[in-house]
């Protein structure tokens, strides 16, 4: 019988898992390496600093998932891009990525207390690229992989402040996406709790951020500005970016329409 575990077998740090949890963590990640250790062990390295290992024992197969994340590095985040066809125009993905960058940059600047800088920029450049112009290299959002499964994106933020900002955006755009992200977050946290030498994720803070209702969340951001014109511009930009990020989603194509009502 196959057994599923999370954590380092060699260090006796494993916790029991199951096929569903294993799948929820690895789904959509890219295979970036592989190693064959003979008859006893085979492994795949995955994007997002994960490794899935297969051990053949007298009692049957053990499938083990371990994090390879460095101690001083932020974890990656896997975002659901929506239930789309297996093949979609590149322009759709491009639009979604731009929308994600816009949402992320807005929340980063507000979380960083730079709403005045954001306000001045959007008044002067309503269609400008906020992330490219206002964020430094180590503040920007990084992509590690994009996969069909169905359509998930693995992203990484360099600093803790940047990491918290992308978590604030993740799962924001529709109820189903938010619930899916929270479920994955809980599974990822169980994996990290099985690794004694890895820092734990701040689950309660993330749940608070992600659990807010979408419209209230967006409008709260726009209220940080003190010029009526800038508030209206930011509101429209947030709604447009949210609609664009949910473009083509077949299972939850009603949620974002509420934003314009």
C-alpha positions in Angstrom: 0.0 0.0 0.0 1.3 3.4 -0.9 2.0 5.8 1.9 2.3 9.6 1.6 4.4 11.8 3.9 5.6 15.3 4.2 9.1 16.3 5.6 12.6 14.9 5.8 12.6 11.1 6.2 16.3 11.0 6.9 15.8 13.3 9.9 12.7 11.6 11.3 10.6 14.8 10.7 7.8 13.4 8.6 4.1 13.8 9.1 1.4 11.6 7.4 -0.3 12.9 4.3 -2.5 11.6 1.6 -2.8 11.7 -2.2 -5.2 14.7 -2.2 -2.9 16.8 -0.1 0.1 15.9 -2.1 -1.7 16.8 -5.3 -2.9 20.1 -3.9 0.7 21.1 -3.2 2.4 20.0 -6.4 -0.3 20.7 -8.9 0.8 23.0 -11.7 4.5 23.1 -10.6 7.1 22.4 -13.2 9.6 19.6 -13.1 13.1 21.1 -13.1 15.3 18.2 -12.2 15.3 14.4 -11.6 17.6 11.9 -10.0 17.7 8.1 -10.0 19.2 6.6 -6.9 18.8 3.0 -8.0 16.2 0.5 -6.9 15.4 2.3 -3.6 14.7 5.9 -4.5 13.7 8.2 -7.4 13.0 11.9 -7.2 11.7 14.9 -9.1 12.8 18.5 -8.3 9.8 20.9 -8.7 9.5 24.6 -9.1 8.8 26.5 -5.9 11.6 24.7 -4.0 9.9 21.3 -3.6 11.1 17.8 -4.2 8.8 14.7 -4.6 10.6 11.4 -3.7 9.6 7.8 -4.3 11.0 5.2 -1.9 10.5 1.5 -2.5 10.3 -0.4 0.8 9.4 -3.9 1.8 6.1 -2.5 3.0 5.3 -0.8 -0.3 5.9 2.6 -1.9 6.4 5.7 0.1 5.8 9.0 -1.7 7.5 11.8 0.2 7.3 15.6 -0.4 10.1 17.8 1.0 10.8 21.5 0.8 14.2 22.5 -0.5 13.7 26.2 0.4 16.6 28.0 1.9 16.2 29.2 5.5 16.5 32.9 4.6 14.3 32.9 1.5 10.6 33.7 1.2 8.4 30.7 0.0 6.9 30.8 -3.4 3.2 31.2 -4.0 1.0 29.3 -6.5 -1.8 31.3 -7.9 -4.9 30.0 -9.8 -5.2 31.8 -13.1 -8.7 30.5 -13.7 -10.4 27.6 -15.4 -9.5 28.1 -19.0 -9.1 25.9 -22.1 -5.9 23.9 -22.4 -4.7 26.2 -25.1 -5.4 29.9 -24.9 -4.0 32.9 -26.9 -0.7 34.2 -25.5 -2.4 37.6 -25.4 -4.8 36.4 -22.7 -1.9 35.3 -20.4 -0.1 38.5 -21.1 -3.2 40.5 -20.1 -3.6 38.4 -16.9 0.1 38.9 -15.9 -0.1 42.6 -16.5 -3.2 42.8 -14.3 -1.5 40.8 -11.5 1.5 43.2 -11.7 -0.8 46.2 -11.4 -2.7 44.8 -8.4 0.4 43.7 -6.7 2.2 47.1 -7.2 -0.8 49.1 -5.9 -1.0 47.0 -2.7 2.7 47.1 -2.3 2.8 50.9 -2.4 -0.1 51.2 -0.1 1.3 48.7 2.4 4.6 50.6 2.2 3.0 53.9 3.1 3.7 55.3 -0.4 0.1 56.2 -1.4 1.1 59.8 -2.1 3.7 58.6 -4.6 1.1 56.3 -6.2 -1.5 59.2 -6.2 0.8 61.6 -8.0 1.8 59.0 -10.6 -1.7 57.9 -11.6 -2.9 61.5 -12.0 0.0 62.3 -14.3 0.1 58.8 -16.0 -3.4 57.2 -15.8 -2.3 54.4 -18.1 1.3 54.1 -16.8 3.0 50.9 -15.7 3.0 51.3 -11.9 5.3 48.3 -11.1 7.9 49.1 -13.7 8.2 52.8 -12.8 7.6 53.0 -9.0 9.0 49.7 -7.7 12.7 48.9 -7.4 14.1 45.6 -8.6 13.9 43.9 -5.2 10.3 45.1 -4.7 9.0 43.7 -8.0 7.2 40.4 -8.4 9.0 37.4 -10.0 7.7 34.5 -12.0 9.2 31.1 -11.5 6.9 29.0 -13.7 3.5 28.9 -15.4 1.7 25.7 -16.1 -1.5 24.2 -17.3 -3.1 22.4 -14.5 -5.5 24.2 -15.0 -3.4 27.3 -15.5 -1.4 28.0 -12.4 1.4 30.5 -11.8 4.3 30.1 -9.4 5.5 33.5 -8.2 8.1 34.7 -5.8 8.8 38.0 -4.0 12.3 38.9 -2.8 11.5 40.8 0.5 9.2 40.0 3.3 7.2 43.2 2.6 6.9 42.2 -1.1 5.8 38.7 -0.1 3.0 40.1 2.2 1.8 42.3 -0.6 1.4 39.5 -3.2 -0.3 37.4 -0.5 -2.8 40.2 -0.1 -3.6 40.1 -3.8 -3.7 36.3 -4.1 -7.2 34.8 -4.3 -8.7 38.3 -4.2 -10.4 38.3 -7.5 -13.1 35.6 -7.0 -14.5 33.6 -4.1 -13.5 30.2 -5.6 -10.0 31.4 -6.2 -9.7 32.6 -2.6 -10.9 29.4 -1.1 -8.6 27.4 -3.4 -5.6 29.5 -2.4 -6.4 29.2 1.3 -6.6 25.4 0.9 -3.2 25.3 -0.8 -1.8 27.7 1.8 -2.8 25.3 4.6 -1.3 22.3 2.8 1.9 24.2 2.2 2.0 25.2 5.8 1.7 21.6 6.9 4.7 20.8 4.7 6.8 23.6 6.2 5.8 22.6 9.7 7.3 19.2 9.0 10.6 20.8 8.3 12.3 21.7 11.6 14.9 23.9 9.9 12.5 26.0 7.9 10.6 29.1 9.0 6.8 28.9 9.3 4.4 30.9 7.2 2.2 33.5 8.9 -1.1 31.7 8.3 -3.4 33.8 10.4 -2.2 37.1 8.9 -2.7 35.7 5.4 -6.1 34.4 6.2 -7.1 37.8 7.5 -5.9 39.6 4.4 -7.3 37.1 1.9 -10.6 36.6 3.8 -11.9 40.1 3.1 -14.7 40.6 0.6 -13.4 41.6 -2.8 -15.3 44.8 -3.3 -14.5 46.1 0.2 -10.9 45.2 -0.2 -10.5 47.1 -3.4 -12.4 50.2 -2.2 -10.4 50.2 1.0 -7.3 50.7 -1.1 -8.7 53.6 -3.1 -9.8 55.4 0.1 -6.1 55.7 1.1 -5.8 58.5 -1.4 -7.0 62.1 -0.5 -7.6 63.6 -4.0 -11.0 62.7 -5.4 -9.7 62.5 -9.0 -7.0 60.0 -7.8 -9.5 57.9 -5.9 -11.7 57.5 -8.9 -8.7 56.7 -11.2 -7.4 54.1 -8.7 -10.9 52.6 -8.3 -11.2 52.2 -12.1 -7.7 50.8 -12.4 -8.3 48.2 -9.6 -11.6 47.1 -11.2 -10.1 46.9 -14.7 -7.1 44.9 -13.4 -9.4 42.5 -11.4 -11.6 41.9 -14.5 -8.5 41.3 -16.6 -7.0 38.8 -14.2 -10.3 36.8 -14.2 -10.5 36.9 -18.0 -11.6 33.6 -19.6 -12.4 31.9 -16.3 -15.4 29.5 -17.0 -16.3 28.5 -13.5 -16.4 31.9 -11.8 -17.1 34.4 -14.5 -19.8 36.2 -12.5 -17.8 37.5 -9.5 -15.8 40.2 -11.2 -18.9 41.6 -12.9 -20.2 42.6 -9.5 -17.3 45.0 -9.2 -18.8 47.4 -11.7 -22.3 47.4 -10.2 
